[in-house]
């Protein structure tokens, strides 16, 4: 069976939509994640496996292939744990189909509890821009996500709670809108990291050129000379 779950990715503080596709088929048991995952994403296999068992569901003894689309962009971090788990449960028919106008994100512990992730506000803004109606996030990120407005934000504490909600057994109460500045702390951390990285790279380049006694004007002159030379050859 095949299933797909909506989620997001971050490049700096810029957000883009990600579709987590899961396929469970009858073949030699294995669990593969493709779509340019980094080490943290690849390690999600063990977190997802343990969390599925912790919530009382059956982990499929089948060939499991998870694709993070678009495959051309690198996926980083632990926020894909939750959508990967939901994709597998849905493809294995352990869970009914997911709402099409919802997105999911969050890191899993081995017990099935959800841990907070960074960059939730940009992802919530992206969800609203795409016309999604609801966003499922770790409970500790819910206040931050509500700052985007126009979304129903569901604070999820653990996988079992979410499965019961999606099955219609015990609905999760949506998070109340947050107006305090404390909710944007995680997003602020992301923004600071981006600017620190840019400043460090620029500062390092300047020091490197200074140590080599090379000026920017020399580099520009050399580049233009090479460009003119290559143009004359053609």
Helices and strands as residue ranges (DSSP letters): E 2-11, E 14-25, E 30-34, H 39-42, H 44-54, E 63-69, H 80-91, E 102-104, E 107-108, E 114-115, H 120-129, E 134-138, G 139-141, H 142-146, E 152-156, H 159-166, G 181-184, H 185-211, H 216-233
